[in-house]
């Protein structure tokens, strides 16, 4: 499954569609403006909220939380020591973890579970300017969760770049 995401996606208060490889709208990222914390909703084409994404208010490191149906699903934060590449850890509520690493600000990174590739995020395959792809490698993977992880990681990296 391949999805196309526009770089403008992370503008708080704006809504952006994520399309499949055929140009059909699949997910809507609804950025919520005028909130104390950065907040997004990932919706399907019928307007149903699939996951809520928000910044954790009181944390030592910038942290994003992904919820489904009001219940926590995952927490995304940067790993402390990652000198050469950007590394983020996604802690799922079932105790498992996803590892996200690569050139996050360049939109070139991978999402792995226990050493197995789940998704590749890349601008390389695309000729469209300001667009990157999310290629979900495993068919049984939760595409909405992987899109939400992508939104969180890029948002945290952008925030760190502008704050640092």
Beta strands, then each sheet from edge to edge (+ up, - down):
strand 1: 2-6
strand 2: 15-20
strand 3: 25-32
strand 4: 39-43
strand 5: 49-55
strand 6: 63-68
strand 7: 71-78
strand 8: 86-92
strand 9: 97-103
strand 10: 108-113
strand 11: 116-122
strand 12: 131-136
sheet 1: 1+ 2- 3+ 4- 5+ 6- 7+ 8- 9+ 10- 11+ 12- 1+
end
